[in-house]
């Protein structure tokens, strides 16, 4: 089935430091022979009108993926809101036609194949300013649709107010929340520890390898 991407590109957030794995880039860890980032890209490329990667440091380490690499525009702020803002700024400068951007972490290898279309439908149906994903009773505010026109408000919240928590930002606007089932596994499973990598290897069998 072909999904109408509706002109929505995606920004993959790969700025985490993987402290619980001993450092390095979490998205470059391998699950069943493929990097987590490769799996994320494979999930989202058919759904998005192009992808960019938000990451700090030397962008050359991601050269093999063929995506634009965009660093945070706000110094010393490694949080996901800064990465989302970097994605919105890049779209405003390079793709002024874009109105909405999907954000997703680079360490979620099993993202739903209907992620973008369901978020977009919910946003429109509820006349919401933002849309985020959930599974079970847990929201995942870093996985959502963001309006490019809100980027200056987001910048002010980060720089002037010192806002760091994504859900505090989303609480300011009419928000659509779309819930996915958690069986046979949580599609928003993320790999934070060595044990998570082992679990992801097992889950990859349910996901087709």
Backbone as CSV, one residue per row, in Angstrom:
resi,resn,N_x,N_y,N_z,CA_x,CA_y,CA_z,C_x,C_y,C_z
1,UNK,0.847,-1.201,0.000,0.000,0.000,0.000,0.875,1.241,0.000
2,UNK,0.546,2.193,-0.864,1.275,3.447,-0.921,0.593,4.468,-0.015
3,UNK,1.368,5.080,0.856,0.834,6.086,1.768,1.081,7.471,1.200
4,UNK,0.067,8.291,1.185,0.198,9.670,0.746,0.972,10.449,1.803
5,UNK,2.189,10.887,1.459,3.030,11.554,2.454,2.609,12.996,2.700
6,UNK,1.735,13.546,1.852,1.129,14.851,2.101,2.166,15.956,2.313
7,UNK,3.326,15.812,1.701,4.332,16.863,1.796,4.950,17.008,3.172
8,UNK,4.927,15.969,3.993,5.462,16.049,5.351,6.821,15.367,5.404
9,UNK,7.902,16.131,5.567,9.218,15.520,5.748,9.429,15.143,7.210
10,UNK,10.548,14.462,7.483,10.836,14.035,8.834,12.222,14.442,9.291
11,UNK,12.354,14.696,10.589,13.666,14.924,11.206,13.911,13.810,12.210
12,UNK,15.028,13.121,12.039,15.404,12.022,12.925,16.363,12.560,13.976
13,UNK,16.010,12.376,15.232,16.776,12.941,16.334,17.821,11.930,16.792
14,UNK,19.078,12.237,16.507,20.173,11.311,16.808,21.211,11.977,17.695
15,UNK,20.759,12.857,18.573,21.697,13.616,19.392,22.012,13.006,20.740
16,UNK,21.400,11.857,21.086,21.626,11.248,22.395,23.057,10.766,22.571
17,UNK,23.524,10.751,23.823,24.902,10.392,24.110,25.081,8.938,24.518
18,UNK,23.999,8.183,24.625,24.073,6.749,24.926,24.900,6.476,26.178
19,UNK,24.710,7.271,27.213,25.498,7.088,28.438,25.299,5.708,29.044
20,UNK,24.055,5.182,28.941,23.782,3.876,29.532,24.355,2.724,28.708
21,UNK,24.913,3.058,27.546,25.590,2.047,26.723,27.094,2.284,26.685
22,UNK,27.566,3.207,27.502,28.995,3.492,27.505,29.411,4.566,26.526
23,UNK,28.458,5.334,26.022,28.769,6.428,25.111,28.618,6.028,23.651
24,UNK,28.835,7.005,22.768,28.708,6.761,21.333,27.325,7.094,20.819
25,UNK,27.067,6.722,19.571,25.796,7.020,18.917,24.873,5.805,19.017
26,UNK,23.798,5.952,19.778,22.845,4.849,19.898,22.330,4.370,18.542
27,UNK,21.967,5.295,17.637,21.406,4.835,16.367,22.353,3.983,15.530
28,UNK,23.650,4.002,15.859,24.606,3.214,15.089,24.799,1.809,15.658
29,UNK,24.147,1.516,16.781,24.181,0.151,17.306,23.399,-0.760,16.360
30,UNK,23.772,-2.031,16.356,23.164,-2.971,15.409,22.135,-3.871,16.079
31,UNK,21.052,-4.092,15.350,20.002,-5.027,15.742,19.823,-6.017,14.603
32,UNK,20.049,-7.273,14.886,19.897,-8.321,13.871,20.623,-7.948,12.577
33,UNK,21.843,-7.429,12.742,22.701,-7.171,11.591,22.542,-5.826,10.920
34,UNK,21.578,-5.023,11.341,21.366,-3.699,10.737,21.404,-2.640,11.815
35,UNK,21.920,-1.456,11.480,21.940,-0.393,12.477,20.515,0.045,12.799
36,UNK,20.342,0.540,14.023,19.025,1.048,14.417,18.603,2.170,13.479
37,UNK,19.534,3.050,13.144,19.200,4.173,12.275,18.745,3.695,10.903
38,UNK,19.391,2.669,10.378,18.957,2.119,9.091,17.520,1.628,9.179
39,UNK,17.175,1.002,10.288,15.818,0.513,10.468,14.820,1.667,10.564
40,UNK,15.204,2.734,11.269,14.323,3.897,11.378,14.094,4.516,10.000
41,UNK,15.169,4.671,9.245,15.050,5.254,7.905,14.159,4.390,7.020
42,UNK,14.346,3.079,7.095,13.532,2.167,6.287,12.050,2.309,6.631
43,UNK,11.748,2.517,7.904,10.353,2.699,8.319,9.764,4.016,7.823
44,UNK,10.551,5.088,7.886,9.982,6.417,7.664,10.112,6.928,6.229
45,UNK,11.079,6.448,5.467,11.230,6.947,4.092,9.959,6.804,3.257
46,UNK,9.245,5.675,3.331,8.021,5.567,2.527,6.902,6.488,3.007
47,UNK,7.001,6.980,4.240,5.937,7.789,4.831,6.198,9.280,4.710
48,UNK,7.451,9.667,4.537,7.834,11.075,4.607,8.288,11.614,3.258
49,UNK,8.103,12.887,3.087,8.563,13.587,1.890,9.998,14.071,2.146
50,UNK,10.903,13.100,2.310,12.294,13.407,2.595,12.595,13.347,4.086
51,UNK,13.863,13.063,4.422,14.313,12.980,5.803,15.590,13.793,5.990
52,UNK,15.747,14.364,7.196,17.010,14.952,7.599,17.377,14.368,8.957
53,UNK,18.651,14.471,9.293,19.152,13.896,10.539,19.660,15.012,11.430
54,UNK,19.147,15.075,12.643,19.653,16.035,13.622,20.705,15.347,14.480
55,UNK,21.943,15.843,14.399,23.032,15.270,15.183,24.107,16.325,15.350
56,UNK,24.763,16.311,16.499,25.861,17.230,16.772,27.193,16.508,16.600
57,UNK,28.275,17.275,16.521,29.577,16.666,16.298,29.857,16.492,14.818
58,UNK,30.818,15.648,14.503,31.254,15.447,13.121,30.158,14.761,12.307
59,UNK,29.605,15.441,11.295,28.531,14.822,10.512,29.017,13.689,9.614
60,UNK,30.340,13.590,9.421,30.870,12.585,8.496,30.535,11.166,8.938
61,UNK,30.314,10.965,10.237,30.033,9.612,10.712,28.702,9.084,10.212
62,UNK,27.855,9.977,9.708,26.567,9.567,9.160,26.532,9.649,7.633
63,UNK,27.687,9.851,7.012,27.721,10.100,5.566,27.118,8.946,4.771
64,UNK,27.260,7.729,5.275,26.772,6.576,4.534,25.269,6.520,4.365
65,UNK,24.536,7.332,5.115,23.081,7.301,5.022,22.532,8.272,3.968
66,UNK,23.367,9.170,3.494,22.954,10.069,2.419,21.906,11.094,2.797
67,UNK,21.824,11.454,4.076,20.838,12.431,4.535,21.530,13.729,4.947
68,UNK,20.877,14.878,4.773,21.418,16.110,5.347,21.535,15.973,6.857
69,UNK,22.653,16.389,7.414,22.869,16.332,8.862,22.834,17.760,9.398
70,UNK,21.937,18.010,10.330,21.695,19.356,10.849,21.986,19.356,12.349
71,UNK,22.896,20.213,12.779,23.237,20.321,14.196,22.262,21.243,14.908
72,UNK,22.205,21.133,16.229,21.411,22.060,17.030,21.873,23.490,16.765
73,UNK,20.915,24.391,16.663,21.246,25.799,16.489,21.423,26.526,17.807
74,UNK,21.135,25.850,18.910,21.251,26.432,20.246,22.394,25.732,20.966
75,UNK,23.376,26.487,21.389,24.580,25.919,21.987,24.272,25.254,23.330
76,UNK,24.985,24.167,23.599,24.950,23.501,24.904,23.552,23.057,25.310
77,UNK,22.724,22.717,24.343,21.388,22.209,24.668,21.169,20.908,23.903
78,UNK,21.455,19.781,24.533,21.370,18.503,23.827,19.983,17.879,23.796
79,UNK,18.981,18.563,24.287,17.653,17.969,24.402,16.915,17.867,23.087
80,UNK,15.846,17.055,23.049,15.098,16.839,21.814,14.402,18.088,21.285
81,UNK,13.991,18.999,22.159,13.349,20.218,21.652,14.302,21.019,20.772
82,UNK,15.581,21.055,21.147,16.556,21.763,20.323,16.719,21.080,18.972
83,UNK,16.658,19.761,18.970,16.743,19.036,17.704,15.533,19.266,16.824
84,UNK,14.368,19.292,17.439,13.147,19.579,16.679,13.216,20.982,16.100
85,UNK,13.655,21.946,16.898,13.789,23.309,16.405,14.783,23.379,15.257
86,UNK,15.891,22.661,15.354,16.868,22.647,14.262,16.235,22.127,12.973
87,UNK,15.378,21.108,13.103,14.684,20.586,11.934,13.710,21.584,11.345
88,UNK,12.972,22.276,12.205,12.028,23.288,11.717,12.768,24.438,11.042
89,UNK,13.883,24.865,11.629,14.672,25.942,11.028,15.219,25.528,9.666
90,UNK,15.695,24.291,9.563,16.244,23.819,8.293,15.146,23.794,7.227
91,UNK,13.976,23.348,7.590,12.877,23.310,6.627,12.495,24.723,6.194
92,UNK,12.435,25.654,7.138,12.075,27.030,6.789,13.079,27.627,5.814
93,UNK,14.355,27.289,5.974,15.396,27.848,5.114,15.513,27.137,3.773
94,UNK,15.286,25.828,3.762,15.556,25.033,2.569,14.316,24.535,1.847
95,UNK,13.203,24.438,2.567,11.965,23.973,1.959,10.804,24.824,2.478
96,UNK,10.737,26.063,2.019,9.724,26.990,2.542,8.291,26.567,2.263
97,UNK,8.102,25.578,1.393,6.759,25.067,1.119,6.249,24.172,2.237
98,UNK,7.136,23.676,3.080,6.767,22.705,4.112,6.078,23.408,5.275
99,UNK,4.948,22.862,5.700,4.193,23.427,6.824,4.262,22.551,8.068
100,UNK,4.446,21.253,7.880,4.456,20.315,9.001,5.659,19.396,8.876
101,UNK,6.241,19.040,10.016,7.421,18.183,10.057,7.195,17.091,11.103
102,UNK,7.531,15.862,10.734,7.510,14.761,11.692,8.844,14.713,12.429
103,UNK,8.801,14.468,13.728,10.031,14.185,14.473,9.947,12.769,15.028
104,UNK,11.095,12.103,15.055,11.167,10.755,15.617,12.578,10.509,16.108
105,UNK,12.730,9.778,17.201,14.070,9.464,17.687,14.779,8.496,16.746
106,UNK,16.092,8.592,16.729,16.872,7.685,15.898,17.109,6.340,16.524
107,UNK,16.505,6.079,17.704,16.737,4.810,18.390,15.465,3.991,18.570
108,UNK,14.453,4.243,17.725,13.199,3.485,17.764,13.085,2.646,16.491
109,UNK,13.544,1.403,16.519,13.660,0.629,15.277,12.364,0.058,14.728
110,UNK,11.275,0.106,15.490,10.051,-0.568,15.056,8.878,0.400,14.886
111,UNK,9.137,1.601,14.464,8.090,2.612,14.324,6.953,2.129,13.422
112,UNK,5.714,2.545,13.712,4.573,2.091,12.897,4.701,2.544,11.450
113,UNK,4.233,1.704,10.566,4.284,2.036,9.135,3.183,3.027,8.740
114,UNK,2.239,3.254,9.648,1.178,4.232,9.389,1.313,5.454,10.305
115,UNK,2.510,5.711,10.783,2.729,6.775,11.761,2.312,8.140,11.230
116,UNK,2.827,8.522,10.069,2.592,9.872,9.555,1.129,10.081,9.187
117,UNK,0.567,9.126,8.484,-0.797,9.324,8.002,-1.790,9.403,9.159
118,UNK,-1.598,8.593,10.210,-2.531,8.643,11.336,-2.373,9.935,12.140
119,UNK,-1.140,10.368,12.355,-0.933,11.637,13.055,-1.544,12.793,12.268
120,UNK,-1.343,12.775,10.961,-1.860,13.862,10.120,-3.381,13.868,10.100
121,UNK,-3.980,12.701,10.015,-5.448,12.615,10.028,-6.007,13.129,11.342
122,UNK,-5.395,12.735,12.464,-5.886,13.169,13.774,-5.745,14.674,13.939
123,UNK,-4.633,15.204,13.478,-4.422,16.654,13.578,-5.522,17.405,12.838
124,UNK,-5.839,16.944,11.642,-6.851,17.619,10.831,-8.247,17.445,11.430
125,UNK,-8.561,16.228,11.845,-9.896,15.950,12.375,-10.173,16.737,13.654
126,UNK,-9.134,16.935,14.468,-9.305,17.623,15.751,-8.909,19.090,15.690
127,UNK,-8.534,19.546,14.493,-8.112,20.938,14.318,-7.036,21.304,15.340
128,UNK,-6.066,20.414,15.499,-5.027,20.569,16.508,-3.811,21.296,15.947
129,UNK,-3.041,21.894,16.822,-1.798,22.572,16.451,-0.629,21.599,16.377
130,UNK,-0.729,20.509,17.160,0.330,19.508,17.219,-0.324,18.136,17.304
131,UNK,0.438,17.090,16.963,-0.047,15.720,17.109,1.104,14.854,17.591
132,UNK,0.851,14.008,18.584,1.891,13.136,19.114,1.387,11.704,19.189
133,UNK,2.346,10.785,19.258,2.039,9.361,19.321,1.957,8.894,20.766
134,UNK,1.237,7.787,20.958,1.149,7.136,22.264,0.994,5.646,22.036
135,UNK,1.313,4.880,23.070,1.069,3.441,23.043,0.695,3.022,24.448
136,UNK,-0.347,2.199,24.545,-0.859,1.879,25.862,-1.318,3.166,26.534
137,UNK,-0.831,3.418,27.741,-1.190,4.654,28.444,-0.018,5.627,28.509
138,UNK,0.946,5.446,27.626,2.135,6.296,27.639,2.223,7.136,26.369
139,UNK,2.320,8.456,26.547,2.531,9.347,25.404,4.012,9.391,25.051
140,UNK,4.278,9.651,23.773,5.659,9.771,23.285,5.784,11.134,22.591
141,UNK,5.914,12.204,23.368,5.821,13.549,22.793,6.924,13.900,21.807
142,UNK,8.037,13.163,21.805,9.105,13.443,20.843,8.741,12.903,19.460
143,UNK,7.749,12.010,19.413,7.303,11.438,18.141,6.012,12.133,17.760
144,UNK,6.098,13.069,16.827,4.900,13.830,16.511,5.044,14.736,15.310
145,UNK,3.989,15.469,15.047,3.963,16.454,13.961,4.053,17.849,14.553
146,UNK,4.891,18.674,13.937,5.178,20.024,14.420,4.926,21.039,13.320
147,UNK,4.314,22.131,13.687,4.042,23.208,12.739,5.275,24.105,12.608
148,UNK,5.727,24.299,11.386,6.906,25.139,11.159,6.652,26.566,11.637
149,UNK,5.424,27.009,11.565,5.137,28.392,11.942,5.286,28.640,13.449
150,UNK,5.369,27.577,14.239,5.542,27.733,15.679,7.015,27.785,16.098
151,UNK,7.918,27.780,15.136,9.333,27.635,15.505,9.864,28.815,16.311
152,UNK,9.398,30.030,16.062,9.896,31.155,16.860,9.364,31.102,18.287
153,UNK,8.156,30.604,18.451,7.622,30.406,19.806,8.414,29.325,20.534
154,UNK,8.785,28.272,19.806,9.596,27.219,20.407,10.984,27.746,20.777
155,UNK,11.567,28.545,19.900,12.887,29.107,20.189,12.849,29.967,21.455
156,UNK,11.810,30.774,21.575,11.693,31.616,22.759,11.543,30.756,24.020
157,UNK,10.741,29.698,23.916,10.533,28.831,25.073,11.850,28.196,25.529
158,UNK,12.678,27.793,24.571,13.952,27.151,24.907,14.964,28.162,25.427
159,UNK,15.131,29.253,24.684,16.211,30.201,24.985,15.865,31.119,26.151
160,UNK,14.662,31.666,26.152,14.283,32.656,27.159,13.752,31.987,28.424
161,UNK,12.888,30.981,28.233,12.256,30.341,29.387,13.046,29.158,29.937
162,UNK,14.004,28.668,29.154,14.760,27.508,29.593,13.967,26.215,29.559
163,UNK,12.957,26.156,28.712,12.105,24.971,28.628,12.888,23.797,28.053
164,UNK,12.751,22.640,28.696,13.467,21.456,28.229,12.549,20.257,27.995
165,UNK,11.444,20.192,28.702,10.581,19.018,28.594,9.595,19.174,27.432
166,UNK,9.620,18.191,26.554,8.784,18.252,25.357,7.305,18.303,25.691
167,UNK,6.879,17.542,26.702,5.446,17.526,27.005,4.960,18.846,27.606
168,UNK,5.850,19.622,28.193,5.456,20.947,28.672,5.202,21.882,27.489
169,UNK,5.933,21.682,26.426,5.707,22.482,25.215,4.390,22.084,24.554
170,UNK,4.171,20.781,24.375,2.960,20.350,23.684,1.706,20.700,24.471
171,UNK,1.825,20.828,25.796,0.662,21.152,26.632,0.148,22.563,26.381
172,UNK,0.920,23.392,25.709,0.516,24.778,25.463,-0.436,24.921,24.282
173,UNK,-0.622,23.865,23.523,-1.371,23.977,22.272,-2.447,22.889,22.189
174,UNK,-3.479,23.123,21.374,-4.428,22.042,21.104,-3.676,20.846,20.522
175,UNK,-3.808,19.704,21.181,-2.960,18.548,20.879,-3.806,17.325,20.535
176,UNK,-3.472,16.683,19.419,-4.081,15.401,19.066,-3.119,14.287,19.469
177,UNK,-3.635,13.299,20.183,-2.821,12.151,20.596,-3.367,10.899,19.931
178,UNK,-2.504,10.175,19.239,-2.903,8.974,18.507,-2.242,7.772,19.180
179,UNK,-3.059,6.785,19.544,-2.557,5.630,20.298,-2.465,4.394,19.416
180,UNK,-1.326,3.714,19.533,-1.104,2.439,18.850,-1.132,1.307,19.874
181,UNK,-1.535,0.098,19.467,-1.501,-1.039,20.386,-0.073,-1.445,20.727
182,UNK,0.098,-2.132,21.849,1.426,-2.544,22.291,1.710,-4.020,22.004
183,UNK,0.835,-4.695,21.286,1.072,-6.095,20.961,1.231,-6.305,19.463
184,UNK,2.031,-7.272,19.027,2.818,-8.196,19.853,4.022,-7.528,20.552
185,UNK,4.316,-6.270,20.197,5.343,-5.509,20.916,5.053,-4.029,20.735
186,UNK,5.657,-3.234,21.575,5.448,-1.786,21.521,6.166,-1.209,20.304
187,UNK,5.448,-0.581,19.367,6.115,-0.044,18.177,7.049,1.117,18.491
188,UNK,6.954,1.658,19.698,7.817,2.776,20.084,8.922,2.328,21.053
189,UNK,9.173,1.028,21.063,10.304,0.496,21.822,11.568,1.253,21.424
190,UNK,12.322,1.710,22.428,13.589,2.368,22.102,14.727,1.699,22.854
191,UNK,15.876,1.697,22.226,17.041,0.988,22.742,17.912,1.939,23.546
192,UNK,17.833,1.834,24.876,18.608,2.710,25.748,19.782,2.010,26.428
193,UNK,19.700,0.694,26.559,20.722,-0.057,27.286,21.177,-1.254,26.456
194,UNK,22.262,-1.875,26.906,22.730,-3.091,26.243,21.650,-4.165,26.290
195,UNK,20.932,-4.224,27.419,19.849,-5.202,27.541,18.744,-4.929,26.524
196,UNK,18.480,-3.649,26.256,17.472,-3.295,25.252,17.881,-3.780,23.862
197,UNK,19.171,-3.712,23.560,19.645,-4.194,22.265,19.361,-5.689,22.126
198,UNK,19.621,-6.437,23.191,19.337,-7.868,23.160,17.846,-8.130,22.969
199,UNK,17.018,-7.357,23.656,15.569,-7.503,23.498,15.141,-7.134,22.084
200,UNK,15.753,-6.103,21.520,15.411,-5.691,20.155,15.784,-6.771,19.142
201,UNK,16.897,-7.460,19.366,17.261,-8.587,18.500,16.135,-9.616,18.482
202,UNK,15.547,-9.876,19.658,14.458,-10.844,19.747,13.205,-10.311,19.049
203,UNK,12.889,-9.038,19.273,11.689,-8.462,18.670,11.790,-8.375,17.148
204,UNK,13.000,-8.252,16.645,13.176,-8.153,15.192,12.600,-9.365,14.481
205,UNK,12.528,-10.500,15.162,11.935,-11.689,14.546,10.449,-11.466,14.274
206,UNK,9.751,-10.780,15.201,8.343,-10.467,14.978,8.160,-9.455,13.854
207,UNK,9.188,-8.654,13.650,9.118,-7.547,12.708,9.610,-7.948,11.321
208,UNK,9.935,-9.193,11.134,10.417,-9.642,9.840,11.912,-9.562,9.684
209,UNK,12.644,-9.441,10.799,14.100,-9.480,10.737,14.752,-8.145,10.629
